Amino acid sequence: MAPVHGGGILKAAFPAENVESEVRLDGVRILLAEDLQLNQLVLVKMLHILGCHVDVADNGLEAVERFGSADYDLILMDCQMPCMDGLEATRRIRELEHGHEHPVVIVACTANVLQSDRERCLEAGMDDFLCKPISLKDLHDAVERWVPGGEGHVGQRRGAAMATPTSG
């Protein structure tokens, strides 16, 4: 098996021309909360292909801490992580931003695909739901849906209506 690092395999697997859009995602600030390193590597590479700036949190507790120290356009939140799961991290983030005019968009990224899983994510305060494995197109569409226009949109995030579930 060939090593995944170095970008060659990932770049071939996720060519940018597979995504059709006139909307640029350059400069969009994303917090990725994901505990598995391979998933981190793949999602970060995909987000970089789309032009996004990405910070990574290894668990829910770290996601809450990073949220408190930086502005993000969107958070991609795994649901099952050590220390604190994505549902609890989302609840804590919503408590921290209580009263903010433009709460951050939180999108679940999970292998849990049942309707009841989606409902738990929404009840915890998440805005959208992506099923793993996530395609480059589905990732692009989710970011574009919630962060119109890319650059400089921190604080202008709630323009889209709640989306239907997206699957890869």
Secondary structure by P-SEA (a helix, b strand, c coil): ccccccaaaaaaaccccccccccccccbbbbbbcccaaaaaaaaaaaaaabbbbbbbccaaaaaaaaacccccccccccccccccaaaaaaaaaaaaccccccbbbbbbcccccaaaaaaaaaacccccccccccaaaaaaaaaaccccccccccccccccccccccc
